[in-house]
Amino acid sequence: MIKNNIRGMTFTELLVATILMGIVMIGIVSVDFAIRGMQKNVSRDTFVTMRTSAAMLDMAKNAAAMTGDQNNLGFNSNPLTNPDRFCFREDVNSSGGLNNTPDDYKDDHWICYQQITTNISKCNNGIPSDCPAGSFILGTAVAGGLSILFTPDSIAQNSSIAISIKNRFDPAQAASSQDNPEVTMTTKVSPAIQSF
């Protein structure tokens, strides 16, 4: 009779191999979840940073183009009645073209920013005033998160505008490092056309 030397795997060996494969699969799945979680956090943080940067750049550009003098500054805000609205006068017409009349303020245009709840609206007005409903929404900020401070300096002839925006991925919700990251950006601008 011929002896069969082919030996199969025992039940114990099959059980150990199955358990080891299960452990490897759990490790792969947990690494996948960790990578997806980090990717979500990074993309939310990047999104809120880019959105806040875009609003900051627009405000800084218009603040730098502000025109005025010691008697007529070219900056308008009323912290008592409407602390969430700021306007800059620029030597441009209503379509955005340059007027090239720096001494004549009657033909200038006002660029206004107003925070309404968590939205920052931008509008172009003939006079400094509130942005009408349906104005262009430039970005978002947490409630009270937009501040612009104008500091005139007639002695050194070097006025400055400090702009600060505090924003979150969802500005209406509380900050959370993972689900609702918060970003605060601040810049200081010296208007190019200030004649004191």
MIDOSE-1310 file (N, C-alpha, C; in nm, 2 decimals, decimal comma, always signed):
residues 196
mikn	+0,08/-0,12/+0,00/+0,00/+0,00/+0,00/+0,09/+0,12/+0,00; +0,04/+0,23/-0,07/+0,12/+0,35/-0,08/+0,08/+0,44/+0,03; +0,18/+0,50/+0,10/+0,15/+0,59/+0,20/+0,14/+0,73/+0,15; +0,05/+0,80/+0,20/+0,02/+0,94/+0,15/+0,09/+1,04/+0,25
nirg	+0,20/+1,10/+0,21/+0,27/+1,19/+0,30/+0,23/+1,34/+0,29; +0,12/+1,36/+0,22/+0,07/+1,50/+0,20/-0,01/+1,53/+0,33; +0,04/+1,63/+0,40/-0,01/+1,67/+0,52/-0,09/+1,80/+0,51; -0,21/+1,81/+0,56/-0,29/+1,93/+0,55/-0,27/+2,02/+0,67
mtft	-0,33/+2,13/+0,67/-0,32/+2,22/+0,79/-0,42/+2,18/+0,89; -0,37/+2,19/+1,02/-0,46/+2,15/+1,13/-0,56/+2,27/+1,15; -0,66/+2,24/+1,23/-0,76/+2,34/+1,26/-0,70/+2,45/+1,34; -0,60/+2,43/+1,42/-0,53/+2,53/+1,50/-0,46/+2,62/+1,41
ellv	-0,39/+2,57/+1,31/-0,31/+2,65/+1,22/-0,40/+2,74/+1,14; -0,52/+2,69/+1,10/-0,61/+2,77/+1,02/-0,67/+2,88/+1,11; -0,70/+2,85/+1,23/-0,75/+2,95/+1,33/-0,65/+3,06/+1,35; -0,52/+3,03/+1,37/-0,42/+3,13/+1,40/-0,40/+3,21/+1,27
atil	-0,40/+3,16/+1,16/-0,38/+3,23/+1,03/-0,50/+3,33/+1,01; -0,62/+3,29/+1,04/-0,74/+3,37/+1,03/-0,73/+3,49/+1,13; -0,69/+3,46/+1,25/-0,68/+3,57/+1,35/-0,57/+3,67/+1,31; -0,46/+3,62/+1,26/-0,35/+3,72/+1,21/-0,40/+3,80/+1,10
mgiv	-0,47/+3,74/+1,00/-0,52/+3,82/+0,89/-0,62/+3,93/+0,94; -0,70/+3,89/+1,04/-0,80/+3,99/+1,10/-0,73/+4,10/+1,16; -0,62/+4,08/+1,24/-0,54/+4,18/+1,30/-0,48/+4,28/+1,20; -0,43/+4,22/+1,09/-0,37/+4,30/+0,98/-0,48/+4,39/+0,92
migi	-0,59/+4,33/+0,89/-0,70/+4,41/+0,83/-0,75/+4,52/+0,92; -0,76/+4,50/+1,05/-0,80/+4,60/+1,14/-0,70/+4,71/+1,14; -0,57/+4,68/+1,14/-0,47/+4,78/+1,13/-0,48/+4,86/+1,01; -0,50/+4,80/+0,89/-0,52/+4,88/+0,77/-0,64/+4,97/+0,77
vsvd	-0,75/+4,92/+0,82/-0,87/+5,00/+0,83/-0,85/+5,12/+0,93; -0,78/+5,10/+1,04/-0,76/+5,21/+1,14/-0,67/+5,31/+1,08; -0,57/+5,28/+1,01/-0,48/+5,37/+0,94/-0,56/+5,45/+0,84; -0,64/+5,39/+0,76/-0,72/+5,46/+0,66/-0,81/+5,56/+0,73
fair	-0,88/+5,52/+0,84/-0,97/+5,62/+0,91/-0,88/+5,74/+0,96; -0,77/+5,71/+1,02/-0,68/+5,82/+1,07/-0,64/+5,91/+0,96; -0,60/+5,86/+0,85/-0,56/+5,95/+0,73/-0,68/+6,03/+0,68; -0,80/+5,97/+0,67/-0,92/+6,04/+0,63/-0,95/+6,15/+0,73
gmqk	-0,94/+6,13/+0,86/-0,97/+6,23/+0,96/-0,87/+6,34/+0,95; -0,74/+6,31/+0,94/-0,64/+6,42/+0,92/-0,67/+6,50/+0,80; -0,70/+6,44/+0,69/-0,73/+6,51/+0,56/-0,85/+6,60/+0,58; -0,95/+6,56/+0,65/-1,07/+6,64/+0,67/-1,03/+6,76/+0,75
nvsr	-0,95/+6,74/+0,86/-0,91/+6,86/+0,94/-0,82/+6,95/+0,86; -0,73/+6,90/+0,79/-0,64/+6,99/+0,71/-0,72/+7,07/+0,60; -0,82/+7,00/+0,54/-0,89/+7,07/+0,43/-0,98/+7,17/+0,50; -1,04/+7,15/+0,61/-1,12/+7,25/+0,68/-1,04/+7,37/+0,72
dtfv	-0,92/+7,34/+0,78/-0,83/+7,45/+0,82/-0,79/+7,53/+0,70; -0,75/+7,46/+0,59/-0,71/+7,53/+0,47/-0,82/+7,62/+0,41; -0,94/+7,56/+0,41/-1,05/+7,63/+0,36/-1,08/+7,76/+0,43; -1,08/+7,76/+0,57/-1,11/+7,88/+0,64/-1,00/+7,98/+0,63
tmrt	-0,88/+7,93/+0,62/-0,76/+8,02/+0,61/-0,77/+8,09/+0,47; -0,80/+8,02/+0,37/-0,80/+8,08/+0,23/-0,92/+8,18/+0,22; -1,04/+8,14/+0,28/-1,15/+8,23/+0,28/-1,13/+8,36/+0,35; -1,06/+8,35/+0,47/-1,03/+8,47/+0,55/-0,92/+8,55/+0,48
saam	-0,82/+8,48/+0,42/-0,72/+8,56/+0,34/-0,77/+8,64/+0,23; -0,87/+8,58/+0,15/-0,93/+8,65/+0,04/-1,00/+8,78/+0,09; -1,08/+8,77/+0,19/-1,15/+8,89/+0,25/-1,04/+8,99/+0,30; -0,94/+8,94/+0,36/-0,84/+9,03/+0,42/-0,76/+9,11/+0,30
ldma	-0,73/+9,03/+0,20/-0,66/+9,10/+0,09/-0,75/+9,20/+0,02; -0,87/+9,18/+0,00/-0,96/+9,28/-0,06/-0,97/+9,40/+0,03; -0,99/+9,38/+0,16/-1,00/+9,50/+0,24/-0,87/+9,58/+0,25; -0,76/+9,51/+0,26/-0,63/+9,58/+0,26/-0,60/+9,65/+0,13
knaa	-0,64/+9,60/+0,02/-0,62/+9,67/-0,11/-0,70/+9,80/-0,11; -0,82/+9,79/-0,07/-0,91/+9,91/-0,07/-0,87/+10,01/+0,04; -0,82/+9,96/+0,15/-0,77/+10,05/+0,25/-0,64/+10,13/+0,21; -0,56/+10,06/+0,13/-0,43/+10,12/+0,08/-0,46/+10,22/-0,02
amtg	-0,58/+10,21/-0,09/-0,61/+10,30/-0,20/-0,70/+10,42/-0,15; -0,72/+10,42/-0,02/-0,80/+10,53/+0,04/-0,74/+10,67/+0,02; -0,83/+10,76/-0,01/-0,78/+10,90/-0,04/-0,84/+11,00/+0,06; -0,77/+11,09/+0,11/-0,82/+11,19/+0,20/-0,71/+11,29/+0,25
dqnn	-0,75/+11,38/+0,34/-0,66/+11,47/+0,39/-0,69/+11,49/+0,54; -0,62/+11,59/+0,61/-0,64/+11,61/+0,75/-0,78/+11,65/+0,79; -0,85/+11,72/+0,70/-0,98/+11,77/+0,73/-1,09/+11,68/+0,68; -1,06/+11,59/+0,59/-1,16/+11,50/+0,52/-1,09/+11,37/+0,50
lgfn	-1,09/+11,28/+0,61/-1,00/+11,16/+0,61/-1,02/+11,06/+0,51; -1,14/+11,04/+0,46/-1,16/+10,93/+0,36/-1,19/+10,80/+0,43; -1,21/+10,80/+0,56/-1,25/+10,68/+0,63/-1,38/+10,71/+0,71; -1,47/+10,62/+0,71/-1,60/+10,65/+0,77/-1,64/+10,52/+0,85
snpl	-1,67/+10,54/+0,98/-1,73/+10,44/+1,06/-1,80/+10,51/+1,17; -1,90/+10,44/+1,23/-1,97/+10,50/+1,35/-1,98/+10,39/+1,45; -1,88/+10,38/+1,54/-1,88/+10,27/+1,64/-1,99/+10,27/+1,73; -2,06/+10,39/+1,75/-2,17/+10,39/+1,84/-2,30/+10,34/+1,78
tnpd	-2,33/+10,38/+1,66/-2,46/+10,33/+1,59/-2,44/+10,21/+1,51; -2,33/+10,19/+1,45/-2,31/+10,07/+1,36/-2,16/+10,03/+1,37; -2,12/+9,96/+1,47/-1,97/+9,92/+1,48/-1,93/+9,82/+1,38; -2,02/+9,76/+1,30/-1,98/+9,66/+1,21/-1,98/+9,71/+1,06
rfcf	-1,97/+9,85/+1,04/-1,96/+9,90/+0,91/-1,84/+10,00/+0,90; -1,76/+9,98/+0,79/-1,65/+10,06/+0,77/-1,64/+10,10/+0,62; -1,61/+10,22/+0,59/-1,61/+10,27/+0,45/-1,47/+10,34/+0,42; -1,42/+10,32/+0,30/-1,30/+10,39/+0,25/-1,34/+10,47/+0,13
redv	-1,29/+10,59/+0,12/-1,32/+10,67/+0,00/-1,20/+10,65/-0,09; -1,23/+10,63/-0,22/-1,13/+10,61/-0,32/-1,16/+10,71/-0,44; -1,05/+10,75/-0,50/-1,06/+10,84/-0,62/-1,09/+10,76/-0,74; -1,21/+10,70/-0,74/-1,26/+10,62/-0,85/-1,40/+10,66/-0,88
nssg	-1,45/+10,63/-1,00/-1,59/+10,65/-1,03/-1,67/+10,52/-0,99; -1,80/+10,53/-1,02/-1,89/+10,41/-0,98/-1,86/+10,28/-1,06; -1,79/+10,29/-1,17/-1,76/+10,17/-1,25/-1,62/+10,12/-1,21; -1,55/+10,19/-1,12/-1,42/+10,15/-1,07/-1,30/+10,21/-1,15
glnn	-1,33/+10,30/-1,24/-1,22/+10,36/-1,32/-1,16/+10,48/-1,24; -1,03/+10,51/-1,26/-0,97/+10,62/-1,18/-1,02/+10,75/-1,23; -1,04/+10,84/-1,13/-1,08/+10,98/-1,16/-0,96/+11,07/-1,19; -0,85/+11,04/-1,12/-0,73/+11,13/-1,12/-0,76/+11,27/-1,08
tpdd	-0,85/+11,28/-0,98/-0,88/+11,42/-0,92/-0,86/+11,41/-0,77; -0,73/+11,39/-0,72/-0,71/+11,37/-0,58/-0,76/+11,48/-0,49; -0,77/+11,61/-0,54/-0,81/+11,72/-0,46/-0,96/+11,74/-0,46; -1,03/+11,67/-0,55/-1,18/+11,68/-0,56/-1,25/+11,56/-0,51
ykdd	-1,31/+11,57/-0,39/-1,37/+11,45/-0,33/-1,51/+11,43/-0,37; -1,57/+11,52/-0,45/-1,71/+11,51/-0,48/-1,73/+11,40/-0,59; -1,63/+11,37/-0,67/-1,65/+11,26/-0,77/-1,60/+11,13/-0,72; -1,56/+11,12/-0,59/-1,50/+10,99/-0,54/-1,62/+10,89/-0,50
hwic	-1,57/+10,77/-0,48/-1,67/+10,66/-0,45/-1,63/+10,60/-0,32; -1,72/+10,55/-0,24/-1,70/+10,48/-0,11/-1,71/+10,33/-0,13; -1,61/+10,26/-0,08/-1,61/+10,12/-0,07/-1,65/+10,08/+0,07; -1,76/+10,02/+0,10/-1,80/+9,99/+0,23/-1,80/+9,84/+0,26
yqqi	-1,77/+9,80/+0,38/-1,77/+9,66/+0,43/-1,86/+9,66/+0,56; -1,95/+9,57/+0,56/-2,04/+9,56/+0,67/-2,06/+9,41/+0,71; -2,04/+9,39/+0,84/-2,07/+9,25/+0,89/-2,22/+9,24/+0,94; -2,29/+9,15/+0,87/-2,43/+9,13/+0,91/-2,43/+8,98/+0,95
ttni	-2,46/+8,96/+1,08/-2,45/+8,83/+1,14/-2,31/+8,77/+1,12; -2,30/+8,66/+1,04/-2,16/+8,61/+1,02/-2,11/+8,64/+0,88; -2,18/+8,72/+0,80/-2,14/+8,75/+0,66/-2,08/+8,89/+0,66; -1,97/+8,90/+0,58/-1,91/+9,03/+0,55/-1,95/+9,07/+0,41
skcn	-2,03/+9,18/+0,40/-2,08/+9,23/+0,28/-1,99/+9,34/+0,23; -1,98/+9,36/+0,10/-1,90/+9,46/+0,04/-1,99/+9,53/-0,06; -1,99/+9,67/-0,06/-2,07/+9,74/-0,15/-2,00/+9,87/-0,19; -2,03/+9,92/-0,31/-1,98/+10,05/-0,36/-2,09/+10,15/-0,35
ngip	-2,07/+10,26/-0,28/-2,17/+10,36/-0,26/-2,11/+10,50/-0,30; -2,21/+10,59/-0,34/-2,17/+10,73/-0,36/-2,14/+10,80/-0,24; -2,20/+10,75/-0,13/-2,18/+10,81/+0,01/-2,15/+10,70/+0,10; -2,09/+10,72/+0,22/-2,07/+10,62/+0,31/-2,20/+10,58/+0,38
sdcp	-2,25/+10,46/+0,36/-2,38/+10,41/+0,41/-2,38/+10,26/+0,43; -2,48/+10,21/+0,49/-2,49/+10,07/+0,51/-2,51/+10,00/+0,37; -2,46/+9,87/+0,36/-2,47/+9,80/+0,24/-2,62/+9,75/+0,23; -2,68/+9,76/+0,11/-2,82/+9,72/+0,10/-2,83/+9,57/+0,10
agsf	-2,95/+9,52/+0,12/-2,97/+9,38/+0,12/-2,93/+9,32/-0,02; -2,88/+9,21/-0,03/-2,84/+9,15/-0,15/-2,70/+9,19/-0,20; -2,62/+9,26/-0,11/-2,49/+9,31/-0,15/-2,40/+9,19/-0,17; -2,29/+9,21/-0,23/-2,19/+9,10/-0,25/-2,13/+9,05/-0,12
ilgt	-2,14/+8,92/-0,09/-2,08/+8,87/+0,03/-1,94/+8,83/+0,00; -1,85/+8,91/+0,07/-1,71/+8,89/+0,05/-1,65/+8,77/+0,13; -1,71/+8,75/+0,24/-1,66/+8,64/+0,33/-1,74/+8,62/+0,45; -1,68/+8,56/+0,55/-1,75/+8,54/+0,68/-1,66/+8,57/+0,79
avag	-1,72/+8,59/+0,91/-1,64/+8,62/+1,03/-1,74/+8,58/+1,15; -1,68/+8,54/+1,26/-1,76/+8,52/+1,38/-1,82/+8,65/+1,42; -1,93/+8,64/+1,50/-2,00/+8,76/+1,54/-1,90/+8,85/+1,61; -1,89/+8,98/+1,57/-1,80/+9,07/+1,62/-1,65/+9,05/+1,58
glsi	-1,63/+8,96/+1,49/-1,50/+8,92/+1,45/-1,43/+9,01/+1,35; -1,50/+9,11/+1,29/-1,44/+9,20/+1,20/-1,41/+9,33/+1,27; -1,29/+9,38/+1,27/-1,26/+9,51/+1,32/-1,16/+9,59/+1,24; -1,19/+9,71/+1,22/-1,10/+9,80/+1,14/-1,08/+9,93/+1,23
lftp	-0,95/+9,96/+1,25/-0,92/+10,08/+1,33/-0,83/+10,17/+1,25; -0,88/+10,29/+1,23/-0,81/+10,39/+1,16/-0,74/+10,48/+1,26; -0,61/+10,50/+1,24/-0,53/+10,59/+1,33/-0,47/+10,70/+1,24; -0,53/+10,82/+1,24/-0,46/+10,93/+1,17/-0,34/+10,98/+1,24
dsia	-0,24/+11,02/+1,16/-0,12/+11,08/+1,22/-0,08/+11,20/+1,13; -0,13/+11,32/+1,17/-0,10/+11,44/+1,09/+0,04/+11,49/+1,11; +0,11/+11,45/+1,22/+0,24/+11,50/+1,24/+0,34/+11,43/+1,15; +0,34/+11,30/+1,16/+0,43/+11,22/+1,07/+0,38/+11,19/+0,93
qnss	+0,26/+11,23/+0,91/+0,19/+11,21/+0,78/+0,19/+11,06/+0,74; +0,16/+10,98/+0,84/+0,17/+10,83/+0,82/+0,05/+10,77/+0,89; -0,07/+10,78/+0,84/-0,19/+10,72/+0,90/-0,18/+10,57/+0,87; -0,25/+10,50/+0,96/-0,25/+10,35/+0,94/-0,39/+10,30/+0,97
iais	-0,42/+10,18/+0,91/-0,55/+10,12/+0,93/-0,51/+9,97/+0,97; -0,56/+9,93/+1,09/-0,54/+9,80/+1,13/-0,67/+9,72/+1,11; -0,66/+9,61/+1,03/-0,77/+9,52/+1,00/-0,75/+9,39/+1,07; -0,86/+9,34/+1,13/-0,85/+9,21/+1,19/-0,98/+9,13/+1,16
iknr	-0,97/+9,00/+1,13/-1,08/+8,92/+1,10/-1,06/+8,79/+1,18; -1,16/+8,75/+1,26/-1,16/+8,62/+1,33/-1,27/+8,54/+1,26; -1,23/+8,42/+1,21/-1,32/+8,34/+1,13/-1,31/+8,19/+1,17; -1,42/+8,12/+1,15/-1,42/+7,97/+1,17/-1,48/+7,90/+1,05
fdpa	-1,46/+7,77/+1,04/-1,52/+7,70/+0,93/-1,67/+7,72/+0,92; -1,73/+7,71/+1,04/-1,87/+7,75/+1,05/-1,88/+7,86/+1,16; -1,88/+7,99/+1,12/-1,87/+8,10/+1,21/-1,98/+8,10/+1,32; -2,09/+8,03/+1,29/-2,21/+8,04/+1,39/-2,19/+7,94/+1,50
qaas	-2,09/+7,85/+1,49/-2,07/+7,74/+1,59/-1,95/+7,77/+1,67; -1,94/+7,71/+1,78/-1,82/+7,72/+1,87/-1,70/+7,66/+1,80; -1,58/+7,72/+1,84/-1,46/+7,67/+1,78/-1,42/+7,53/+1,83; -1,37/+7,45/+1,74/-1,32/+7,32/+1,78/-1,20/+7,29/+1,69
sqdn	-1,09/+7,25/+1,74/-0,97/+7,23/+1,66/-0,98/+7,13/+1,55; -1,07/+7,03/+1,57/-1,09/+6,93/+1,47/-1,21/+6,96/+1,37; -1,32/+6,99/+1,43/-1,44/+7,00/+1,34/-1,47/+7,15/+1,30; -1,43/+7,25/+1,37/-1,46/+7,38/+1,34/-1,33/+7,47/+1,37
pevt	-1,23/+7,46/+1,29/-1,10/+7,54/+1,32/-1,13/+7,69/+1,31; -1,05/+7,76/+1,40/-1,06/+7,91/+1,40/-0,93/+7,97/+1,36; -0,95/+8,08/+1,28/-0,83/+8,15/+1,23/-0,85/+8,30/+1,26; -0,75/+8,37/+1,30/-0,75/+8,51/+1,32/-0,64/+8,57/+1,24
mttk	-0,67/+8,67/+1,16/-0,57/+8,73/+1,07/-0,58/+8,88/+1,10; -0,46/+8,94/+1,11/-0,45/+9,09/+1,13/-0,35/+9,15/+1,04; -0,37/+9,26/+0,99/-0,28/+9,33/+0,90/-0,29/+9,48/+0,93; -0,18/+9,55/+0,90/-0,18/+9,70/+0,92/-0,14/+9,76/+0,78
vspa	-0,22/+9,86/+0,74/-0,21/+9,92/+0,60/-0,18/+10,07/+0,62; -0,09/+10,12/+0,54/-0,08/+10,27/+0,54/-0,13/+10,32/+0,40; -0,23/+10,40/+0,40/-0,29/+10,44/+0,27/-0,18/+10,52/+0,20; -0,18/+10,49/+0,07/-0,08/+10,56/-0,02/-0,11/+10,70/-0,04
iqsf	-0,24/+10,74/-0,06/-0,27/+10,88/-0,09/-0,34/+10,94/+0,03; -0,26/+11,00/+0,12/-0,30/+11,08/+0,23/-0,23/+11,20/+0,23; -0,29/+11,31/+0,20/-0,22/+11,44/+0,20/-0,26/+11,52/+0,32; -0,16/+11,53/+0,42/-0,19/+11,61/+0,54/-0,11/+11,74/+0,54
